[in-house]
């Protein structure tokens, strides 16, 4: 709790490839020690594989997977 006053919560900017807040939040949670470029490289490579294997839009498959994981 800060002594000087209320701290405004920052908004997460959407990622540059898919323009999705969900993707950016996932990359941020995947990131270790501030290695954003490594986390992005891993995530986008995985999305590319998903697109090749399922022949569907990778973002759609990712959103469906996130929905299935929720309680």
C-alpha positions in Angstrom: 0.0 0.0 0.0 1.6 3.3 -1.1 1.8 6.1 1.3 1.6 8.9 -1.3 -1.8 8.0 -2.7 -3.7 5.8 -5.1 -1.8 4.1 -7.9 -3.6 3.8 -11.2 -3.5 0.3 -12.7 -1.8 0.1 -16.1 -3.6 -1.2 -19.1 -1.9 -4.0 -21.1 -1.4 -3.1 -24.7 -2.5 -5.7 -27.2 0.2 -7.8 -29.0 1.5 -6.7 -32.4 0.7 -9.9 -34.3 -2.8 -10.8 -33.3 -3.9 -7.5 -31.7 -5.3 -9.4 -28.7 -5.2 -8.6 -25.0 -5.5 -12.3 -24.1 -2.4 -13.2 -26.1 -0.4 -10.4 -24.5 -1.5 -11.5 -21.0 -0.5 -15.1 -21.8 2.9 -14.0 -23.1 3.4 -11.9 -20.0 2.6 -14.8 -17.7 4.9 -17.1 -19.7 7.8 -14.6 -19.5 10.7 -15.4 -17.1 13.2 -12.7 -15.9 11.9 -10.2 -18.4 12.7 -12.2 -21.5 9.8 -11.0 -23.5 11.3 -11.7 -26.9 12.0 -15.3 -26.0 8.5 -15.8 -24.7 7.0 -14.3 -27.9 9.2 -16.5 -30.1 8.0 -19.6 -28.3 4.4 -18.6 -28.3 4.3 -17.5 -32.0 6.1 -20.7 -33.1 3.5 -22.7 -31.2 0.7 -20.8 -32.8 2.2 -21.5 -36.2 2.3 -25.2 -35.5 -1.3 -25.1 -34.3 -2.3 -23.5 -37.6 -0.5 -26.1 -39.6 -1.8 -29.1 -37.7 -5.4 -28.1 -37.3 -5.8 -26.1 -40.6 -7.8 -23.6 -38.6 -7.2 -20.0 -37.4 -4.6 -20.3 -34.5 -6.1 -17.5 -32.5 -9.6 -19.1 -32.6 -8.1 -22.4 -31.3 -6.1 -20.6 -28.6 -9.3 -18.8 -27.3 -11.2 -22.1 -27.3 -8.4 -23.8 -25.3 -8.4 -20.9 -22.8 -12.2 -21.2 -22.4 -11.8 -25.0 -21.8 -9.3 -24.5 -19.0 -11.5 -22.0 -17.1 -13.4 -23.4 -14.1 
